[in-house]
Amino acid sequence: MSFWETLLAIALVLGAWLFYEALRAREAAVRATRDACRRQGLQLLDDTVHGTRLRLARDAEGIVRVRRTFEFDFSEDGFNRRSGRVVMLGPNLETLQLEPYAVVRSI
């Protein structure tokens, strides 16, 4: 195997690994968002998140991980559309923020 073939094989494996890690982080973000909305009695609109930011950061143990920021839309009453943000550090939830919304309680 030549140098260029070896380099190409390494690049393909690295690309596949990065793609797999991105999918894992996105699925974990969707799960965390869905759970948070369910606990708060909110509706997760479109049932998905979309990535808005990607950077490197260190976790609590000092290991360099990819920090991914995702945004999503939710509704408290089915009519309003509010925004939220979830930040994943590697496959782990770092923060989840919801735009302020009116709490509707039935009497």
TIRO-2110 file (N, C-alpha, C; in Angstrom, 1 decimal):
// TIRO-2110
0.8, -1.2, 0.0, N, 1, A
0.0, 0.0, 0.0, CA, 1, A
0.9, 1.2, 0.0, C, 1, A
0.6, 2.2, -0.9, N, 2, A
1.4, 3.4, -1.0, CA, 2, A
1.1, 4.4, 0.1, C, 2, A
1.9, 5.4, 0.2, N, 3, A
1.7, 6.4, 1.2, CA, 3, A
0.4, 7.1, 1.0, C, 3, A
0.0, 7.4, -0.2, N, 4, A
-1.2, 8.2, -0.5, CA, 4, A
-2.4, 7.3, -0.2, C, 4, A
-2.3, 6.0, -0.5, N, 5, A
-3.4, 5.1, -0.2, CA, 5, A
-3.6, 5.0, 1.3, C, 5, A
-2.5, 4.9, 2.0, N, 6, A
-2.6, 4.8, 3.5, CA, 6, A
-3.2, 6.1, 4.0, C, 6, A
-2.8, 7.2, 3.5, N, 7, A
-3.3, 8.5, 3.9, CA, 7, A
-4.8, 8.6, 3.6, C, 7, A
-5.2, 8.2, 2.5, N, 8, A
-6.6, 8.2, 2.1, CA, 8, A
-7.5, 7.3, 3.0, C, 8, A
-6.9, 6.1, 3.3, N, 9, A
-7.6, 5.2, 4.2, CA, 9, A
-7.8, 5.8, 5.6, C, 9, A
-6.8, 6.5, 6.1, N, 10, A
-6.8, 7.1, 7.4, CA, 10, A
-7.9, 8.3, 7.4, C, 10, A
-7.8, 9.0, 6.3, N, 11, A
-8.8, 10.1, 6.2, CA, 11, A
-10.2, 9.6, 6.1, C, 11, A
-10.5, 8.5, 5.4, N, 12, A
-11.8, 8.0, 5.4, CA, 12, A
-12.3, 7.4, 6.7, C, 12, A
-11.4, 6.8, 7.4, N, 13, A
-11.8, 6.2, 8.7, CA, 13, A
-12.0, 7.4, 9.7, C, 13, A
-11.2, 8.4, 9.7, N, 14, A
-11.4, 9.6, 10.5, CA, 14, A
-12.7, 10.3, 10.2, C, 14, A
-13.0, 10.5, 8.9, N, 15, A
-14.3, 11.1, 8.5, CA, 15, A
-15.5, 10.3, 8.9, C, 15, A
-15.4, 9.0, 8.8, N, 16, A
-16.5, 8.1, 9.3, CA, 16, A
-16.7, 8.2, 10.8, C, 16, A
-15.6, 8.2, 11.5, N, 17, A
-15.7, 8.4, 13.0, CA, 17, A
-16.3, 9.7, 13.4, C, 17, A
-15.9, 10.8, 12.7, N, 18, A
-16.4, 12.1, 13.0, CA, 18, A
-17.9, 12.2, 12.7, C, 18, A
-18.3, 11.6, 11.6, N, 19, A
-19.7, 11.5, 11.2, CA, 19, A
-20.5, 10.8, 12.2, C, 19, A
-20.0, 9.6, 12.7, N, 20, A
-20.7, 8.8, 13.7, CA, 20, A
-20.8, 9.6, 15.0, C, 20, A
-19.8, 10.2, 15.4, N, 21, A
-19.8, 11.0, 16.7, CA, 21, A
-20.8, 12.2, 16.6, C, 21, A
-20.9, 12.8, 15.4, N, 22, A
-21.9, 13.9, 15.2, CA, 22, A
-23.3, 13.4, 15.3, C, 22, A
-23.6, 12.2, 14.7, N, 23, A
-24.9, 11.6, 14.8, CA, 23, A
-25.2, 11.2, 16.3, C, 23, A
-24.3, 10.7, 17.0, N, 24, A
-24.5, 10.3, 18.4, CA, 24, A
-24.8, 11.6, 19.2, C, 24, A
-24.1, 12.7, 19.0, N, 25, A
-24.3, 13.9, 19.8, CA, 25, A
-25.7, 14.5, 19.4, C, 25, A
-26.1, 14.4, 18.1, N, 26, A
-27.4, 15.0, 17.7, CA, 26, A
-28.5, 14.2, 18.3, C, 26, A
-28.4, 12.9, 18.3, N, 27, A
-29.4, 12.0, 18.9, CA, 27, A
-29.6, 12.2, 20.4, C, 27, A
-28.4, 12.4, 21.0, N, 28, A
-28.5, 12.7, 22.5, CA, 28, A
-29.1, 14.0, 22.7, C, 28, A
-28.8, 15.0, 21.9, N, 29, A
-29.5, 16.3, 22.0, CA, 29, A
-31.0, 16.3, 21.8, C, 29, A
-31.4, 15.5, 20.8, N, 30, A
-32.9, 15.3, 20.6, CA, 30, A
-33.5, 14.6, 21.8, C, 30, A
-32.9, 13.6, 22.4, N, 31, A
-33.4, 12.9, 23.6, CA, 31, A
-33.5, 13.9, 24.7, C, 31, A
-32.5, 14.6, 25.0, N, 32, A
-32.5, 15.6, 26.1, CA, 32, A
-33.5, 16.6, 26.0, C, 32, A
-33.7, 17.1, 24.7, N, 33, A
-34.6, 18.2, 24.4, CA, 33, A
-36.1, 17.6, 24.6, C, 33, A
-36.3, 16.5, 24.1, N, 34, A
-37.6, 15.8, 24.1, CA, 34, A
-38.0, 15.6, 25.6, C, 34, A
-37.0, 15.1, 26.4, N, 35, A
-37.3, 14.8, 27.8, CA, 35, A
-37.6, 16.1, 28.6, C, 35, A
-36.8, 17.2, 28.3, N, 36, A
-37.0, 18.4, 29.0, CA, 36, A
-38.4, 19.0, 28.6, C, 36, A
-38.8, 19.0, 27.4, N, 37, A
-40.1, 19.5, 27.0, CA, 37, A
-41.2, 18.7, 27.6, C, 37, A
-41.1, 17.4, 27.7, N, 38, A
-42.1, 16.5, 28.3, CA, 38, A
-42.2, 16.8, 29.8, C, 38, A
-41.1, 17.0, 30.5, N, 39, A
-41.1, 17.3, 31.9, CA, 39, A
-41.8, 18.7, 32.2, C, 39, A
-41.6, 19.6, 31.3, N, 40, A
-42.2, 21.0, 31.4, CA, 40, A
-43.6, 21.1, 30.8, C, 40, A
-44.1, 20.0, 30.2, N, 41, A
-45.4, 20.1, 29.6, CA, 41, A
-45.4, 20.9, 28.3, C, 41, A
-44.3, 20.9, 27.6, N, 42, A
-44.2, 21.6, 26.3, CA, 42, A
-44.2, 20.7, 25.1, C, 42, A
-44.4, 21.2, 24.0, N, 43, A
-44.4, 20.5, 22.7, CA, 43, A
-43.1, 20.8, 22.0, C, 43, A
-42.3, 19.8, 21.7, N, 44, A
-41.1, 20.0, 20.8, CA, 44, A
-41.6, 20.0, 19.4, C, 44, A
-41.4, 21.2, 18.8, N, 45, A
-41.9, 21.3, 17.4, CA, 45, A
-40.9, 20.7, 16.4, C, 45, A
-41.4, 20.1, 15.4, N, 46, A
-40.6, 19.4, 14.3, CA, 46, A
-39.8, 18.2, 14.9, C, 46, A
-39.9, 18.0, 16.2, N, 47, A
-39.3, 16.8, 16.8, CA, 47, A
-37.8, 16.6, 16.5, C, 47, A
-37.1, 17.8, 16.4, N, 48, A
-35.7, 17.7, 16.0, CA, 48, A
-34.9, 18.9, 16.5, C, 48, A
-33.6, 18.9, 16.3, N, 49, A
-32.7, 20.0, 16.6, CA, 49, A
-31.9, 20.2, 15.4, C, 49, A
-31.3, 21.4, 15.3, N, 50, A
-30.4, 21.7, 14.2, CA, 50, A
-29.1, 22.4, 14.7, C, 50, A
-28.0, 21.9, 14.2, N, 51, A
-26.7, 22.4, 14.7, CA, 51, A
-26.4, 23.9, 14.2, C, 51, A
-25.9, 24.7, 15.2, N, 52, A
-25.6, 26.0, 14.9, CA, 52, A
-24.1, 26.4, 15.2, C, 52, A
-23.4, 25.6, 16.0, N, 53, A
-22.1, 26.0, 16.3, CA, 53, A
-21.3, 24.7, 16.7, C, 53, A
-20.0, 24.7, 16.3, N, 54, A
-19.1, 23.6, 16.6, CA, 54, A
-17.7, 24.1, 16.9, C, 54, A
-17.2, 23.7, 18.1, N, 55, A
-15.9, 24.1, 18.5, CA, 55, A
-15.3, 23.1, 19.5, C, 55, A
-14.0, 23.2, 19.8, N, 56, A
-13.4, 22.3, 20.7, CA, 56, A
-13.4, 22.9, 22.1, C, 56, A
-13.5, 22.0, 23.1, N, 57, A
-13.5, 22.5, 24.5, CA, 57, A
-13.0, 21.3, 25.4, C, 57, A
-12.6, 21.6, 26.6, N, 58, A
-12.2, 20.6, 27.5, CA, 58, A
-13.3, 20.2, 28.5, C, 58, A
-13.4, 18.9, 28.7, N, 59, A
-14.4, 18.5, 29.7, CA, 59, A
-13.8, 18.6, 31.1, C, 59, A
-14.6, 18.1, 32.1, N, 60, A
-14.1, 18.2, 33.5, CA, 60, A
-12.8, 17.5, 33.8, C, 60, A
-12.5, 16.4, 33.0, N, 61, A
-11.3, 15.7, 33.2, CA, 61, A
-10.1, 16.3, 32.4, C, 61, A
-10.4, 17.3, 31.6, N, 62, A
-9.4, 18.0, 30.8, CA, 62, A
-9.2, 17.4, 29.4, C, 62, A
-10.1, 16.5, 29.1, N, 63, A
-10.0, 15.8, 27.7, CA, 63, A
-10.7, 16.8, 26.7, C, 63, A
-10.0, 16.9, 25.6, N, 64, A
-10.5, 17.8, 24.5, CA, 64, A
-11.7, 17.1, 23.8, C, 64, A
-12.8, 17.7, 23.8, N, 65, A
-14.1, 17.2, 23.2, CA, 65, A
-14.6, 18.2, 22.2, C, 65, A
-15.5, 17.8, 21.4, N, 66, A
-16.2, 18.7, 20.5, CA, 66, A
-17.5, 19.2, 21.2, C, 66, A
-17.6, 20.5, 21.3, N, 67, A
-18.8, 21.2, 21.8, CA, 67, A
-19.7, 21.6, 20.7, C, 67, A
-20.9, 21.0, 20.7, N, 68, A
-21.8, 21.3, 19.6, CA, 68, A
-23.0, 22.0, 20.2, C, 68, A
-23.5, 23.1, 19.5, N, 69, A
-24.6, 23.8, 20.0, CA, 69, A
-25.7, 23.5, 18.9, C, 69, A
-26.9, 23.2, 19.5, N, 70, A
-28.1, 22.9, 18.6, CA, 70, A
-29.2, 23.8, 19.1, C, 70, A
-30.0, 24.2, 18.1, N, 71, A
-31.2, 25.0, 18.5, CA, 71, A
-32.4, 24.2, 18.1, C, 71, A
-33.6, 24.5, 18.7, N, 72, A
-34.8, 23.8, 18.5, CA, 72, A
-36.0, 24.8, 18.8, C, 72, A
-37.1, 24.4, 18.3, N, 73, A
-38.3, 25.2, 18.6, CA, 73, A
-39.3, 24.4, 19.4, C, 73, A
-40.0, 25.1, 20.3, N, 74, A
-41.0, 24.4, 21.2, CA, 74, A
-42.2, 25.3, 21.3, C, 74, A
-43.3, 24.8, 21.9, N, 75, A
-44.5, 25.6, 22.1, CA, 75, A
-45.1, 25.2, 23.4, C, 75, A
-45.6, 26.2, 24.1, N, 76, A
-46.3, 25.8, 25.4, CA, 76, A
-47.8, 25.6, 25.2, C, 76, A
-48.3, 26.1, 24.0, N, 77, A
-49.8, 26.0, 23.8, CA, 77, A
-50.1, 25.5, 22.4, C, 77, A
-49.2, 25.2, 21.6, N, 78, A
-49.4, 24.7, 20.3, CA, 78, A
-49.6, 25.8, 19.2, C, 78, A
-49.6, 27.1, 19.7, N, 79, A
-49.8, 28.2, 18.7, CA, 79, A
-48.5, 29.0, 18.7, C, 79, A
-47.9, 29.3, 19.8, N, 80, A
-46.6, 30.1, 19.8, CA, 80, A
-45.4, 29.2, 19.5, C, 80, A
-44.5, 29.8, 18.9, N, 81, A
-43.2, 29.2, 18.5, CA, 81, A
-42.1, 29.9, 19.3, C, 81, A
-41.5, 29.1, 20.2, N, 82, A
-40.4, 29.6, 21.0, CA, 82, A
-39.1, 28.9, 20.7, C, 82, A
-38.0, 29.5, 21.0, N, 83, A
-36.7, 28.9, 20.7, CA, 83, A
-36.0, 28.4, 22.0, C, 83, A
-35.2, 27.3, 21.7, N, 84, A
-34.4, 26.8, 22.8, CA, 84, A
-33.0, 26.4, 22.3, C, 84, A
-32.1, 26.2, 23.2, N, 85, A
-30.7, 25.8, 22.8, CA, 85, A
-30.2, 24.7, 23.7, C, 85, A
-29.5, 23.8, 23.1, N, 86, A
-28.9, 22.7, 23.8, CA, 86, A
-27.5, 22.6, 23.4, C, 86, A
-26.6, 22.5, 24.4, N, 87, A
-25.1, 22.4, 24.1, CA, 87, A
-24.7, 21.0, 24.6, C, 87, A
-24.0, 20.3, 23.7, N, 88, A
-23.5, 19.0, 24.0, CA, 88, A
-22.0, 19.1, 24.0, C, 88, A
-21.3, 18.5, 25.0, N, 89, A
-19.9, 18.4, 25.1, CA, 89, A
-19.6, 16.9, 24.9, C, 89, A
-19.1, 16.6, 23.7, N, 90, A
-19.0, 15.2, 23.3, CA, 90, A
-20.4, 14.6, 23.2, C, 90, A
-20.6, 13.5, 23.8, N, 91, A
-22.0, 12.9, 23.8, CA, 91, A
-22.8, 13.3, 25.0, C, 91, A
-22.3, 14.2, 25.8, N, 92, A
-22.9, 14.5, 27.1, CA, 92, A
-23.6, 15.9, 27.0, C, 92, A
-24.7, 16.0, 27.7, N, 93, A
-25.4, 17.3, 27.8, CA, 93, A
-24.7, 18.2, 28.7, C, 93, A
-24.4, 19.4, 28.2, N, 94, A
-23.8, 20.4, 29.0, CA, 94, A
-24.8, 21.4, 29.5, C, 94, A
-25.6, 22.0, 28.6, N, 95, A
-26.6, 23.0, 29.1, CA, 95, A
-27.8, 22.8, 28.1, C, 95, A
-29.0, 23.2, 28.7, N, 96, A
-30.2, 23.3, 27.9, CA, 96, A
-31.0, 24.5, 28.3, C, 96, A
-31.3, 25.4, 27.4, N, 97, A
-31.9, 26.7, 27.7, CA, 97, A
-33.2, 26.8, 26.9, C, 97, A
-34.2, 27.3, 27.6, N, 98, A
-35.5, 27.5, 26.9, CA, 98, A
-35.8, 29.0, 27.0, C, 98, A
-36.3, 29.5, 25.9, N, 99, A
-36.8, 30.9, 25.8, CA, 99, A
-37.9, 31.0, 26.9, C, 99, A
-38.0, 32.2, 27.6, N, 100, A
-39.1, 32.3, 28.5, CA, 100, A
-40.5, 32.1, 27.9, C, 100, A
-41.4, 31.5, 28.6, N, 101, A
-42.7, 31.2, 28.0, CA, 101, A
-43.7, 31.4, 29.1, C, 101, A
-45.0, 31.6, 28.8, N, 102, A
-46.0, 31.8, 29.7, CA, 102, A
-46.4, 30.4, 30.2, C, 102, A
-46.6, 30.3, 31.5, N, 103, A
-47.0, 29.0, 32.2, CA, 103, A
-48.5, 29.1, 32.2, C, 103, A
-49.2, 28.2, 31.5, N, 104, A
-50.6, 28.2, 31.5, CA, 104, A
-51.1, 27.0, 32.4, C, 104, A
-51.9, 27.4, 33.4, N, 105, A
-52.4, 26.4, 34.3, CA, 105, A
-53.9, 26.4, 34.3, C, 105, A
-54.5, 25.3, 34.2, N, 106, A
-56.0, 25.2, 34.3, CA, 106, A
-56.4, 25.1, 35.8, C, 106, A
-57.5, 25.8, 36.1, N, 107, A
-58.0, 25.8, 37.4, CA, 107, A
-59.1, 24.8, 37.7, C, 107, A
END
